[in-house]
Amino acid sequence: MARIATLDITRIEPARKYSTIFQYFDDLKEGESLIVNNDRDAKPLHYQLLAERGNIFHMEYLVQGPDVFKVKITKKRRTAD
């Protein structure tokens, strides 16, 4: 079973949160996942990731507030056309 990295972005300064998440996401191989812990809802992150990387990921809530939000972001595997 593959190990899943967990990133606690509550400890990262706001100006660096998205760039840090994107760096971790970009390092994922297809089918790998990243868990992101935050104190805010992940909907803005979902839309930003979709806008900047496209529909190449799946995001699911593991914990959905009100004080803690935890999402699992998985890089989708490419399908044969």
Steps between C-alpha positions, in 0.01 A plus 500: 500500500635842404573749774291817481667828595311728738544875475384721789458839339372664818866556586590666169471873441192582288696636203680164460216253560385439143850498353604241759198279428558531125865403541402186692226422247735544204740251658231231520505217248175394337284317754683645801330713763568784739303581815465869580404618849360851526285716722293620203279336243680353199254623235719797399798265476297264280410779258855641494650158435243437227576838337876458509545126444179392331281202574789271592414439865232371730437671835304345783426628848621282785396757763268787413506768769400704667847556650707237321490409134693206361495411131662226301621612158581224253668554166290316243645230283496575130261291301572368153313694232 
